[in-house]
Each structure stands twice: as C-alpha cells, then as structure tokens.
C-alpha cells in the first residue's frame, strides 16, 4: 500500500549495489533475524520486501529462497551453545550456497529438465 518494496528497489538501484553485495547484506540480516524470530514469522515478514530487491539485481528467486531458508536455520542454531563448534562449517556451506548458485539450483534443473 505504501510502496515500500518499490522505494527500496529504487534506493538499491540508486546506490549501484551488485548482486553479491546485496546477498552479503541479506545474509547478515537473516542470520540476525533468525536468532530472534521463528523461521515462519521471518519468512512471512521479510519475503515481500526482499523479493523485489533480489529480482532487481538479477538473482534467481529459487536460489534466493534456498539462501533465505538456510540463513534462518543457521540463525536458529546460533542460539544453542552446543552447536558452536559446527558454526564454521555451517557458515562455509552458507557461503557456497549463496555465491555458487549452481549448488542450490542443480536439483531444480535436474527435476525440470533444464
């Protein structure tokens, strides 16, 4: 109603932000949000403003959905002290999933035959 996503897209485009920079900022945001909100609430709250942003910089929405989910899961794990030794592995996996889209899209492409 207030055109917040459209205003955010215009702001990001005016700043000339590249796809990897936007993904880095979104990763940090989602890791933080994942520590405080349950995943369903975070998805319902953040998907509408973030989808137009990722589309504007040319990121595949399926890839973004996977990155979104993994971020929220890791954010949820961060609240447990016993998981700390594994955090580095989770963050490496997150970086690979985020910056090598082929990893997250290979299943979809095989399933759809593209």
Biopython code that builds the backbone (N, CA, C, O; Angstrom):
import numpy as np
from Bio.PDB.StructureBuilder import StructureBuilder

atoms = [
    (1, "UNK", "N", (0.816, -1.180, 0.000)),
    (1, "UNK", "CA", (0.000, 0.000, 0.000)),
    (1, "UNK", "C", (0.875, 1.267, 0.000)),
    (1, "UNK", "O", (0.580, 2.240, -0.694)),
    (2, "UNK", "N", (1.943, 1.229, 0.785)),
    (2, "UNK", "CA", (2.835, 2.387, 0.855)),
    (2, "UNK", "C", (3.992, 2.306, -0.143)),
    (2, "UNK", "O", (4.853, 3.184, -0.178)),
    (3, "UNK", "N", (4.001, 1.245, -0.952)),
    (3, "UNK", "CA", (5.032, 1.062, -1.970)),
    (3, "UNK", "C", (6.445, 0.980, -1.381)),
    (3, "UNK", "O", (7.404, 1.463, -1.983)),
    (4, "UNK", "N", (6.562, 0.364, -0.198)),
    (4, "UNK", "CA", (7.869, 0.232, 0.449)),
    (4, "UNK", "C", (8.826, -0.613, -0.397)),
    (4, "UNK", "O", (9.967, -0.195, -0.593)),
    (5, "UNK", "N", (8.415, -1.789, -0.910)),
    (5, "UNK", "CA", (9.346, -2.545, -1.745)),
    (5, "UNK", "C", (9.830, -1.772, -2.970)),
    (5, "UNK", "O", (11.005, -1.855, -3.329)),
    (6, "UNK", "N", (8.940, -1.027, -3.610)),
    (6, "UNK", "CA", (9.336, -0.241, -4.783)),
    (6, "UNK", "C", (10.329, 0.849, -4.402)),
    (6, "UNK", "O", (11.276, 1.118, -5.141)),
    (7, "UNK", "N", (10.115, 1.474, -3.255)),
    (7, "UNK", "CA", (11.050, 2.500, -2.782)),
    (7, "UNK", "C", (12.402, 1.889, -2.443)),
    (7, "UNK", "O", (13.442, 2.497, -2.698)),
    (8, "UNK", "N", (12.391, 0.680, -1.865)),
    (8, "UNK", "CA", (13.657, 0.005, -1.542)),
    (8, "UNK", "C", (14.419, -0.360, -2.807)),
    (8, "UNK", "O", (15.639, -0.206, -2.864)),
    (9, "UNK", "N", (13.707, -0.842, -3.822)),
    (9, "UNK", "CA", (14.351, -1.181, -5.096)),
    (9, "UNK", "C", (14.975, 0.061, -5.716)),
    (9, "UNK", "O", (16.108, 0.013, -6.193)),
    (10, "UNK", "N", (14.255, 1.160, -5.713)),
    (10, "UNK", "CA", (14.790, 2.409, -6.272)),
    (10, "UNK", "C", (16.026, 2.854, -5.497)),
    (10, "UNK", "O", (16.997, 3.313, -6.097)),
    (11, "UNK", "N", (16.001, 2.724, -4.188)),
    (11, "UNK", "CA", (17.136, 3.114, -3.350)),
    (11, "UNK", "C", (18.358, 2.242, -3.629)),
    (11, "UNK", "O", (19.472, 2.751, -3.757)),
    (12, "UNK", "N", (18.145, 0.915, -3.724)),
    (12, "UNK", "CA", (19.252, -0.016, -4.009)),
    (12, "UNK", "C", (19.817, 0.264, -5.399)),
    (12, "UNK", "O", (21.034, 0.276, -5.582)),
    (13, "UNK", "N", (18.940, 0.487, -6.380)),
    (13, "UNK", "CA", (19.415, 0.775, -7.736)),
    (13, "UNK", "C", (20.181, 2.089, -7.789)),
    (13, "UNK", "O", (21.143, 2.207, -8.548)),
    (14, "UNK", "N", (19.777, 3.074, -7.004)),
    (14, "UNK", "CA", (20.492, 4.356, -6.994)),
    (14, "UNK", "C", (21.873, 4.221, -6.362)),
    (14, "UNK", "O", (22.779, 4.998, -6.665)),
    (15, "UNK", "N", (22.033, 3.231, -5.479)),
    (15, "UNK", "CA", (23.334, 3.012, -4.828)),
    (15, "UNK", "C", (24.256, 2.148, -5.680)),
    (15, "UNK", "O", (25.432, 1.989, -5.354)),
    (16, "UNK", "N", (23.731, 1.588, -6.766)),
    (16, "UNK", "CA", (24.521, 0.742, -7.664)),
    (16, "UNK", "C", (25.108, -0.469, -6.942)),
    (16, "UNK", "O", (26.294, -0.767, -7.085)),
    (17, "UNK", "N", (24.285, -1.156, -6.175)),
    (17, "UNK", "CA", (24.708, -2.321, -5.401)),
    (17, "UNK", "C", (24.732, -3.544, -6.316)),
    (17, "UNK", "O", (23.790, -3.791, -7.070)),
    (18, "UNK", "N", (25.825, -4.303, -6.238)),
    (18, "UNK", "CA", (25.916, -5.519, -7.048)),
    (18, "UNK", "C", (25.190, -6.663, -6.347)),
    (18, "UNK", "O", (24.823, -6.554, -5.177)),
    (19, "UNK", "N", (24.990, -7.755, -7.071)),
    (19, "UNK", "CA", (24.252, -8.901, -6.528)),
    (19, "UNK", "C", (24.965, -9.497, -5.318)),
    (19, "UNK", "O", (24.316, -9.842, -4.330)),
    (20, "UNK", "N", (26.293, -9.624, -5.380)),
    (20, "UNK", "CA", (26.999, -10.255, -4.264)),
    (20, "UNK", "C", (26.966, -9.376, -3.016)),
    (20, "UNK", "O", (26.927, -9.891, -1.898)),
    (21, "UNK", "N", (26.982, -8.062, -3.196)),
    (21, "UNK", "CA", (26.899, -7.155, -2.045)),
    (21, "UNK", "C", (25.515, -7.222, -1.398)),
    (21, "UNK", "O", (25.394, -7.224, -0.173)),
    (22, "UNK", "N", (24.487, -7.277, -2.223)),
    (22, "UNK", "CA", (23.133, -7.388, -1.697)),
    (22, "UNK", "C", (22.960, -8.712, -0.961)),
    (22, "UNK", "O", (22.370, -8.751, 0.119)),
    (23, "UNK", "N", (23.472, -9.795, -1.541)),
    (23, "UNK", "CA", (23.371, -11.091, -0.881)),
    (23, "UNK", "C", (24.118, -11.103, 0.452)),
    (23, "UNK", "O", (23.646, -11.705, 1.416)),
    (24, "UNK", "N", (25.265, -10.453, 0.516)),
    (24, "UNK", "CA", (26.005, -10.373, 1.771)),
    (24, "UNK", "C", (25.196, -9.630, 2.829)),
    (24, "UNK", "O", (25.099, -10.085, 3.968)),
    (25, "UNK", "N", (24.621, -8.503, 2.463)),
    (25, "UNK", "CA", (23.808, -7.728, 3.406)),
    (25, "UNK", "C", (22.581, -8.521, 3.848)),
    (25, "UNK", "O", (22.220, -8.507, 5.025)),
    (26, "UNK", "N", (21.945, -9.209, 2.912)),
    (26, "UNK", "CA", (20.768, -10.006, 3.256)),
    (26, "UNK", "C", (21.158, -11.183, 4.145)),
    (26, "UNK", "O", (20.428, -11.519, 5.078)),
    (27, "UNK", "N", (22.308, -11.817, 3.866)),
    (27, "UNK", "CA", (22.776, -12.910, 4.726)),
    (27, "UNK", "C", (22.948, -12.435, 6.160)),
    (27, "UNK", "O", (22.493, -13.096, 7.093)),
    (28, "UNK", "N", (23.591, -11.311, 6.337)),
    (28, "UNK", "CA", (23.803, -10.788, 7.688)),
    (28, "UNK", "C", (22.478, -10.466, 8.374)),
    (28, "UNK", "O", (22.290, -10.776, 9.550)),
    (29, "UNK", "N", (21.564, -9.845, 7.637)),
    (29, "UNK", "CA", (20.249, -9.528, 8.179)),
    (29, "UNK", "C", (19.504, -10.791, 8.598)),
    (29, "UNK", "O", (18.943, -10.855, 9.692)),
    (30, "UNK", "N", (19.502, -11.787, 7.726)),
    (30, "UNK", "CA", (18.742, -13.003, 8.006)),
    (30, "UNK", "C", (19.357, -13.829, 9.127)),
    (30, "UNK", "O", (18.631, -14.462, 9.894)),
    (31, "UNK", "N", (20.676, -13.834, 9.235)),
    (31, "UNK", "CA", (21.306, -14.528, 10.361)),
    (31, "UNK", "C", (20.883, -13.885, 11.678)),
    (31, "UNK", "O", (20.589, -14.581, 12.650)),
    (32, "UNK", "N", (20.855, -12.581, 11.703)),
    (32, "UNK", "CA", (20.437, -11.864, 12.911)),
    (32, "UNK", "C", (18.952, -12.094, 13.196)),
    (32, "UNK", "O", (18.571, -12.375, 14.332)),
    (33, "UNK", "N", (18.135, -11.978, 12.187)),
    (33, "UNK", "CA", (16.691, -12.186, 12.357)),
    (33, "UNK", "C", (16.409, -13.619, 12.793)),
    (33, "UNK", "O", (15.525, -13.854, 13.617)),
    (34, "UNK", "N", (17.156, -14.582, 12.246)),
    (34, "UNK", "CA", (16.966, -15.983, 12.603)),
    (34, "UNK", "C", (17.228, -16.281, 14.063)),
    (34, "UNK", "O", (16.712, -17.263, 14.596)),
    (35, "UNK", "N", (18.023, -15.446, 14.721)),
    (35, "UNK", "CA", (18.287, -15.622, 16.157)),
    (35, "UNK", "C", (17.101, -15.194, 17.020)),
    (35, "UNK", "O", (16.971, -15.657, 18.154)),
    (36, "UNK", "N", (16.248, -14.334, 16.514)),
    (36, "UNK", "CA", (15.190, -13.762, 17.334)),
    (36, "UNK", "C", (13.774, -14.135, 16.905)),
    (36, "UNK", "O", (12.859, -14.121, 17.729)),
    (37, "UNK", "N", (13.581, -14.465, 15.647)),
    (37, "UNK", "CA", (12.250, -14.814, 15.142)),
    (37, "UNK", "C", (12.237, -16.259, 14.678)),
    (37, "UNK", "O", (13.246, -16.780, 14.203)),
    (38, "UNK", "N", (11.090, -16.901, 14.818)),
    (38, "UNK", "CA", (10.983, -18.245, 14.259)),
    (38, "UNK", "C", (10.956, -18.133, 12.731)),
    (38, "UNK", "O", (10.545, -17.107, 12.189)),
    (39, "UNK", "N", (11.392, -19.180, 12.045)),
    (39, "UNK", "CA", (11.512, -19.093, 10.573)),
    (39, "UNK", "C", (10.223, -18.729, 9.844)),
    (39, "UNK", "O", (10.261, -17.947, 8.895)),
    (40, "UNK", "N", (9.095, -19.272, 10.262)),
    (40, "UNK", "CA", (7.847, -18.967, 9.556)),
    (40, "UNK", "C", (7.508, -17.481, 9.646)),
    (40, "UNK", "O", (7.126, -16.866, 8.651)),
    (41, "UNK", "N", (7.646, -16.914, 10.827)),
    (41, "UNK", "CA", (7.363, -15.487, 11.000)),
    (41, "UNK", "C", (8.321, -14.635, 10.176)),
    (41, "UNK", "O", (7.914, -13.649, 9.562)),
    (42, "UNK", "N", (9.593, -15.019, 10.167)),
    (42, "UNK", "CA", (10.588, -14.266, 9.400)),
    (42, "UNK", "C", (10.290, -14.329, 7.902)),
    (42, "UNK", "O", (10.432, -13.333, 7.194)),
    (43, "UNK", "N", (9.880, -15.498, 7.427)),
    (43, "UNK", "CA", (9.554, -15.644, 6.009)),
    (43, "UNK", "C", (8.357, -14.770, 5.651)),
    (43, "UNK", "O", (8.374, -14.055, 4.649)),
    (44, "UNK", "N", (7.326, -14.836, 6.477)),
    (44, "UNK", "CA", (6.124, -14.031, 6.204)),
    (44, "UNK", "C", (6.396, -12.539, 6.282)),
    (44, "UNK", "O", (5.797, -11.761, 5.539)),
    (45, "UNK", "N", (7.284, -12.134, 7.165)),
    (45, "UNK", "CA", (7.573, -10.720, 7.363)),
    (45, "UNK", "C", (8.544, -10.161, 6.312)),
    (45, "UNK", "O", (8.362, -9.038, 5.842)),
    (46, "UNK", "N", (9.565, -10.933, 5.944)),
    (46, "UNK", "CA", (10.645, -10.396, 5.120)),
    (46, "UNK", "C", (10.581, -10.746, 3.632)),
    (46, "UNK", "O", (11.235, -10.089, 2.821)),
    (47, "UNK", "N", (9.824, -11.744, 3.269)),
    (47, "UNK", "CA", (9.760, -12.108, 1.854)),
    (47, "UNK", "C", (9.200, -10.993, 0.976)),
    (47, "UNK", "O", (9.805, -10.682, -0.050)),
    (48, "UNK", "N", (8.072, -10.376, 1.333)),
    (48, "UNK", "CA", (7.532, -9.331, 0.443)),
    (48, "UNK", "C", (8.484, -8.169, 0.150)),
    (48, "UNK", "O", (8.536, -7.729, -0.998)),
    (49, "UNK", "N", (9.239, -7.645, 1.125)),
    (49, "UNK", "CA", (10.145, -6.558, 0.751)),
    (49, "UNK", "C", (11.431, -7.028, 0.084)),
    (49, "UNK", "O", (12.040, -6.264, -0.666)),
    (50, "UNK", "N", (11.866, -8.269, 0.335)),
    (50, "UNK", "CA", (13.154, -8.707, -0.210)),
    (50, "UNK", "C", (13.071, -9.259, -1.633)),
    (50, "UNK", "O", (14.023, -9.107, -2.399)),
    (51, "UNK", "N", (11.974, -9.887, -2.002)),
    (51, "UNK", "CA", (11.861, -10.473, -3.349)),
    (51, "UNK", "C", (12.043, -9.424, -4.448)),
    (51, "UNK", "O", (12.796, -9.679, -5.388)),
    (52, "UNK", "N", (11.392, -8.256, -4.378)),
    (52, "UNK", "CA", (11.637, -7.262, -5.434)),
    (52, "UNK", "C", (13.096, -6.805, -5.501)),
    (52, "UNK", "O", (13.598, -6.486, -6.579)),
    (53, "UNK", "N", (13.774, -6.773, -4.352)),
    (53, "UNK", "CA", (15.189, -6.380, -4.345)),
    (53, "UNK", "C", (16.047, -7.380, -5.093)),
    (53, "UNK", "O", (16.869, -7.000, -5.925)),
    (54, "UNK", "N", (15.857, -8.671, -4.797)),
    (54, "UNK", "CA", (16.701, -9.675, -5.449)),
    (54, "UNK", "C", (16.376, -9.802, -6.932)),
    (54, "UNK", "O", (17.263, -10.064, -7.744)),
    (55, "UNK", "N", (15.114, -9.617, -7.285)),
    (55, "UNK", "CA", (14.754, -9.630, -8.702)),
    (55, "UNK", "C", (15.389, -8.453, -9.443)),
    (55, "UNK", "O", (15.787, -8.581, -10.601)),
    (56, "UNK", "N", (15.480, -7.311, -8.769)),
    (56, "UNK", "CA", (16.038, -6.110, -9.402)),
    (56, "UNK", "C", (17.512, -6.261, -9.739)),
    (56, "UNK", "O", (17.986, -5.673, -10.712)),
    (57, "UNK", "N", (18.242, -7.038, -8.952)),
    (57, "UNK", "CA", (19.670, -7.227, -9.241)),
    (57, "UNK", "C", (19.938, -8.518, -10.012)),
    (57, "UNK", "O", (21.093, -8.843, -10.289)),
    (58, "UNK", "N", (18.876, -9.262, -10.364)),
    (58, "UNK", "CA", (19.023, -10.421, -11.227)),
    (58, "UNK", "C", (19.315, -11.740, -10.532)),
    (58, "UNK", "O", (19.881, -12.643, -11.148)),
    (59, "UNK", "N", (18.948, -11.872, -9.279)),
    (59, "UNK", "CA", (19.161, -13.120, -8.544)),
    (59, "UNK", "C", (17.943, -14.014, -8.752)),
    (59, "UNK", "O", (16.805, -13.553, -8.663)),
    (60, "UNK", "N", (18.184, -15.290, -9.027)),
    (60, "UNK", "CA", (17.121, -16.266, -9.210)),
    (60, "UNK", "C", (16.319, -16.395, -7.914)),
    (60, "UNK", "O", (16.906, -16.505, -6.838)),
    (61, "UNK", "N", (15.001, -16.383, -8.002)),
    (61, "UNK", "CA", (14.178, -16.415, -6.794)),
    (61, "UNK", "C", (14.211, -17.772, -6.091)),
    (61, "UNK", "O", (14.079, -17.831, -4.868)),
    (62, "UNK", "N", (14.384, -18.855, -6.838)),
    (62, "UNK", "CA", (14.515, -20.176, -6.208)),
    (62, "UNK", "C", (15.816, -20.228, -5.415)),
    (62, "UNK", "O", (15.843, -20.701, -4.279)),
    (63, "UNK", "N", (16.886, -19.741, -6.019)),
    (63, "UNK", "CA", (18.169, -19.672, -5.329)),
    (63, "UNK", "C", (18.042, -18.825, -4.070)),
    (63, "UNK", "O", (18.538, -19.207, -3.010)),
    (64, "UNK", "N", (17.386, -17.687, -4.183)),
    (64, "UNK", "CA", (17.213, -16.818, -3.019)),
    (64, "UNK", "C", (16.387, -17.499, -1.932)),
    (64, "UNK", "O", (16.682, -17.346, -0.747)),
    (65, "UNK", "N", (15.370, -18.237, -2.317)),
    (65, "UNK", "CA", (14.556, -18.955, -1.328)),
    (65, "UNK", "C", (15.372, -19.954, -0.535)),
    (65, "UNK", "O", (15.180, -20.106, 0.671)),
    (66, "UNK", "N", (16.282, -20.635, -1.213)),
    (66, "UNK", "CA", (17.147, -21.596, -0.524)),
    (66, "UNK", "C", (18.114, -20.871, 0.398)),
    (66, "UNK", "O", (18.323, -21.296, 1.534)),
    (67, "UNK", "N", (18.708, -19.781, -0.080)),
    (67, "UNK", "CA", (19.616, -18.976, 0.748)),
    (67, "UNK", "C", (18.863, -18.443, 1.964)),
    (67, "UNK", "O", (19.388, -18.461, 3.077)),
    (68, "UNK", "N", (17.651, -17.975, 1.757)),
    (68, "UNK", "CA", (16.807, -17.428, 2.822)),
    (68, "UNK", "C", (16.590, -18.489, 3.913)),
    (68, "UNK", "O", (16.773, -18.219, 5.100)),
    (69, "UNK", "N", (16.202, -19.687, 3.493)),
    (69, "UNK", "CA", (15.905, -20.757, 4.433)),
    (69, "UNK", "C", (17.143, -21.203, 5.208)),
    (69, "UNK", "O", (17.079, -21.410, 6.420)),
    (70, "UNK", "N", (18.263, -21.349, 4.512)),
    (70, "UNK", "CA", (19.497, -21.764, 5.177)),
    (70, "UNK", "C", (19.941, -20.708, 6.188)),
    (70, "UNK", "O", (20.378, -21.052, 7.287)),
    (71, "UNK", "N", (19.836, -19.450, 5.838)),
    (71, "UNK", "CA", (20.179, -18.374, 6.764)),
    (71, "UNK", "C", (19.347, -18.443, 8.034)),
    (71, "UNK", "O", (19.885, -18.348, 9.138)),
    (72, "UNK", "N", (18.054, -18.604, 7.885)),
    (72, "UNK", "CA", (17.186, -18.657, 9.055)),
    (72, "UNK", "C", (17.477, -19.875, 9.916)),
    (72, "UNK", "O", (17.413, -19.801, 11.144)),
    (73, "UNK", "N", (17.795, -20.993, 9.279)),
    (73, "UNK", "CA", (18.143, -22.199, 10.040)),
    (73, "UNK", "C", (19.427, -21.985, 10.833)),
    (73, "UNK", "O", (19.492, -22.345, 12.008)),
    (74, "UNK", "N", (20.433, -21.414, 10.218)),
    (74, "UNK", "CA", (21.689, -21.153, 10.920)),
    (74, "UNK", "C", (21.459, -20.139, 12.036)),
    (74, "UNK", "O", (22.008, -20.294, 13.127)),
    (75, "UNK", "N", (20.667, -19.113, 11.785)),
    (75, "UNK", "CA", (20.343, -18.151, 12.829)),
    (75, "UNK", "C", (19.673, -18.812, 14.021)),
    (75, "UNK", "O", (19.937, -18.447, 15.167)),
    (76, "UNK", "N", (18.810, -19.779, 13.757)),
    (76, "UNK", "CA", (18.158, -20.520, 14.832)),
    (76, "UNK", "C", (19.169, -21.372, 15.585)),
    (76, "UNK", "O", (19.087, -21.488, 16.808)),
    (77, "UNK", "N", (20.130, -21.976, 14.867)),
    (77, "UNK", "CA", (21.166, -22.788, 15.516)),
    (77, "UNK", "C", (22.053, -21.946, 16.424)),
    (77, "UNK", "O", (22.567, -22.444, 17.425)),
    (78, "UNK", "N", (22.234, -20.681, 16.081)),
    (78, "UNK", "CA", (23.170, -19.832, 16.821)),
    (78, "UNK", "C", (22.747, -19.602, 18.271)),
    (78, "UNK", "O", (23.569, -19.197, 19.094)),
    (79, "UNK", "N", (21.490, -19.853, 18.592)),
    (79, "UNK", "CA", (21.058, -19.621, 19.971)),
    (79, "UNK", "C", (21.418, -20.789, 20.885)),
    (79, "UNK", "O", (21.235, -20.689, 22.099)),
    (80, "UNK", "N", (21.925, -21.892, 20.334)),
    (80, "UNK", "CA", (22.317, -23.058, 21.122)),
    (80, "UNK", "C", (23.826, -23.089, 21.294)),
    (80, "UNK", "O", (24.569, -23.063, 20.313)),
    (81, "UNK", "N", (24.278, -23.145, 22.539)),
    (81, "UNK", "CA", (25.705, -23.094, 22.833)),
    (81, "UNK", "C", (26.450, -24.333, 22.324)),
    (81, "UNK", "O", (27.597, -24.222, 21.890)),
    (82, "UNK", "N", (25.826, -25.492, 22.369)),
    (82, "UNK", "CA", (26.490, -26.735, 21.982)),
    (82, "UNK", "C", (26.820, -26.833, 20.502)),
    (82, "UNK", "O", (27.604, -27.697, 20.111)),
    (83, "UNK", "N", (26.260, -25.996, 19.686)),
    (83, "UNK", "CA", (26.449, -26.054, 18.237)),
    (83, "UNK", "C", (27.643, -25.226, 17.773)),
    (83, "UNK", "O", (28.012, -25.285, 16.600)),
    (84, "UNK", "N", (28.250, -24.460, 18.669)),
    (84, "UNK", "CA", (29.316, -23.531, 18.308)),
    (84, "UNK", "C", (30.450, -24.181, 17.502)),
    (84, "UNK", "O", (30.928, -23.559, 16.553)),
    (85, "UNK", "N", (30.906, -25.404, 17.830)),
    (85, "UNK", "CA", (31.978, -25.990, 17.003)),
    (85, "UNK", "C", (31.589, -26.206, 15.538)),
    (85, "UNK", "O", (32.459, -26.285, 14.671)),
    (86, "UNK", "N", (30.312, -26.300, 15.267)),
    (86, "UNK", "CA", (29.860, -26.572, 13.904)),
    (86, "UNK", "C", (29.503, -25.310, 13.119)),
    (86, "UNK", "O", (29.243, -25.383, 11.918)),
    (87, "UNK", "N", (29.488, -24.175, 13.776)),
    (87, "UNK", "CA", (29.084, -22.922, 13.131)),
    (87, "UNK", "C", (29.961, -22.599, 11.928)),
    (87, "UNK", "O", (29.459, -22.134, 10.905)),
    (88, "UNK", "N", (31.265, -22.840, 12.040)),
    (88, "UNK", "CA", (32.165, -22.553, 10.913)),
    (88, "UNK", "C", (31.768, -23.374, 9.692)),
    (88, "UNK", "O", (31.755, -22.860, 8.573)),
    (89, "UNK", "N", (31.446, -24.643, 9.905)),
    (89, "UNK", "CA", (31.021, -25.490, 8.780)),
    (89, "UNK", "C", (29.714, -24.983, 8.171)),
    (89, "UNK", "O", (29.562, -24.951, 6.949)),
    (90, "UNK", "N", (28.777, -24.590, 9.027)),
    (90, "UNK", "CA", (27.511, -24.052, 8.527)),
    (90, "UNK", "C", (27.727, -22.773, 7.731)),
    (90, "UNK", "O", (27.104, -22.578, 6.688)),
    (91, "UNK", "N", (28.598, -21.907, 8.213)),
    (91, "UNK", "CA", (28.842, -20.646, 7.509)),
    (91, "UNK", "C", (29.563, -20.863, 6.179)),
    (91, "UNK", "O", (29.299, -20.151, 5.210)),
    (92, "UNK", "N", (30.474, -21.843, 6.124)),
    (92, "UNK", "CA", (31.128, -22.178, 4.850)),
    (92, "UNK", "C", (30.091, -22.708, 3.859)),
    (92, "UNK", "O", (30.090, -22.333, 2.687)),
    (93, "UNK", "N", (29.212, -23.581, 4.344)),
    (93, "UNK", "CA", (28.147, -24.100, 3.475)),
    (93, "UNK", "C", (27.246, -22.964, 2.997)),
    (93, "UNK", "O", (26.838, -22.944, 1.836)),
    (94, "UNK", "N", (26.934, -22.020, 3.885)),
    (94, "UNK", "CA", (26.109, -20.875, 3.508)),
    (94, "UNK", "C", (26.785, -20.040, 2.425)),
    (94, "UNK", "O", (26.132, -19.624, 1.468)),
    (95, "UNK", "N", (28.077, -19.795, 2.567)),
    (95, "UNK", "CA", (28.803, -19.033, 1.552)),
    (95, "UNK", "C", (28.783, -19.752, 0.207)),
    (95, "UNK", "O", (28.593, -19.122, -0.833)),
    (96, "UNK", "N", (28.976, -21.062, 0.227)),
    (96, "UNK", "CA", (28.944, -21.821, -1.028)),
    (96, "UNK", "C", (27.554, -21.783, -1.665)),
    (96, "UNK", "O", (27.425, -21.588, -2.873)),
    (97, "UNK", "N", (26.529, -21.967, -0.856)),
    (97, "UNK", "CA", (25.166, -21.938, -1.379)),
    (97, "UNK", "C", (24.827, -20.551, -1.919)),
    (97, "UNK", "O", (24.149, -20.422, -2.938)),
    (98, "UNK", "N", (25.300, -19.522, -1.232)),
    (98, "UNK", "CA", (24.979, -18.151, -1.627)),
    (98, "UNK", "C", (25.695, -17.732, -2.893)),
    (98, "UNK", "O", (25.079, -17.163, -3.795)),
    (99, "UNK", "N", (26.992, -18.005, -2.975)),
    (99, "UNK", "CA", (27.792, -17.446, -4.066)),
    (99, "UNK", "C", (28.100, -18.423, -5.193)),
    (99, "UNK", "O", (28.752, -18.051, -6.169)),
    (100, "UNK", "N", (27.639, -19.670, -5.074)),
    (100, "UNK", "CA", (27.732, -20.632, -6.172)),
    (100, "UNK", "C", (26.306, -21.143, -6.409)),
    (100, "UNK", "O", (25.943, -22.218, -5.930)),
    (101, "UNK", "N", (25.507, -20.377, -7.143)),
    (101, "UNK", "CA", (24.089, -20.721, -7.310)),
    (101, "UNK", "C", (23.855, -22.102, -7.911)),
    (101, "UNK", "O", (22.799, -22.699, -7.697)),
    (102, "UNK", "N", (24.812, -22.607, -8.647)),
    (102, "UNK", "CA", (24.666, -23.931, -9.255)),
    (102, "UNK", "C", (24.385, -24.986, -8.196)),
    (102, "UNK", "O", (23.622, -25.921, -8.440)),
    (103, "UNK", "N", (24.998, -24.846, -7.013)),
    (103, "UNK", "CA", (24.828, -25.833, -5.945)),
    (103, "UNK", "C", (23.359, -25.928, -5.530)),
    (103, "UNK", "O", (22.831, -27.028, -5.369)),
    (104, "UNK", "N", (22.719, -24.815, -5.362)),
    (104, "UNK", "CA", (21.334, -24.847, -4.900)),
    (104, "UNK", "C", (20.336, -25.059, -6.034)),
    (104, "UNK", "O", (19.194, -25.444, -5.781)),
    (105, "UNK", "N", (20.741, -24.818, -7.264)),
    (105, "UNK", "CA", (19.803, -24.938, -8.385)),
    (105, "UNK", "C", (19.926, -26.238, -9.169)),
    (105, "UNK", "O", (19.093, -26.506, -10.035)),
    (106, "UNK", "N", (20.940, -27.052, -8.891)),
    (106, "UNK", "CA", (21.145, -28.269, -9.672)),
    (106, "UNK", "C", (19.961, -29.227, -9.516)),
    (106, "UNK", "O", (19.555, -29.851, -10.496)),
    (107, "UNK", "N", (19.404, -29.358, -8.326)),
    (107, "UNK", "CA", (18.254, -30.243, -8.123)),
    (107, "UNK", "C", (17.035, -29.782, -8.897)),
    (107, "UNK", "O", (16.323, -30.591, -9.492)),
    (108, "UNK", "N", (16.799, -28.493, -8.888)),
    (108, "UNK", "CA", (15.654, -27.928, -9.611)),
    (108, "UNK", "C", (15.835, -28.147, -11.110)),
    (108, "UNK", "O", (14.895, -28.539, -11.802)),
    (109, "UNK", "N", (17.029, -27.897, -11.602)),
    (109, "UNK", "CA", (17.285, -28.052, -13.042)),
    (109, "UNK", "C", (17.164, -29.509, -13.478)),
    (109, "UNK", "O", (16.647, -29.794, -14.558)),
    (110, "UNK", "N", (17.643, -30.438, -12.633)),
    (110, "UNK", "CA", (17.516, -31.858, -12.978)),
    (110, "UNK", "C", (16.049, -32.288, -12.951)),
    (110, "UNK", "O", (15.607, -33.060, -13.802)),
    (111, "UNK", "N", (15.310, -31.791, -11.985)),
    (111, "UNK", "CA", (13.905, -32.141, -11.849)),
    (111, "UNK", "C", (13.077, -31.608, -13.016)),
    (111, "UNK", "O", (12.208, -32.305, -13.538)),
    (112, "UNK", "N", (13.352, -30.369, -13.420)),
    (112, "UNK", "CA", (12.580, -29.752, -14.505)),
    (112, "UNK", "C", (13.141, -30.057, -15.882)),
    (112, "UNK", "O", (12.490, -29.800, -16.895)),
    (113, "UNK", "N", (14.354, -30.608, -15.921)),
    (113, "UNK", "CA", (14.940, -30.954, -17.207)),
    (113, "UNK", "C", (15.546, -29.803, -17.963)),
    (113, "UNK", "O", (15.633, -29.863, -19.190)),
    (114, "UNK", "N", (15.978, -28.740, -17.274)),
    (114, "UNK", "CA", (16.599, -27.579, -17.949)),
    (114, "UNK", "C", (18.091, -27.716, -17.962)),
    (114, "UNK", "O", (18.786, -26.843, -18.483)),
]
sb = StructureBuilder()
sb.init_structure("model")
sb.init_model(0)
sb.init_chain("A")
sb.init_seg("    ")
for serial, (resi, resn, name, xyz) in enumerate(atoms, 1):
    if name == "N":
        sb.init_residue(resn, " ", resi, " ")
    sb.init_atom(name, np.array(xyz, "f"), 0.0, 1.0, " ", f" {name:<3s}", serial, name[0])
structure = sb.get_structure()
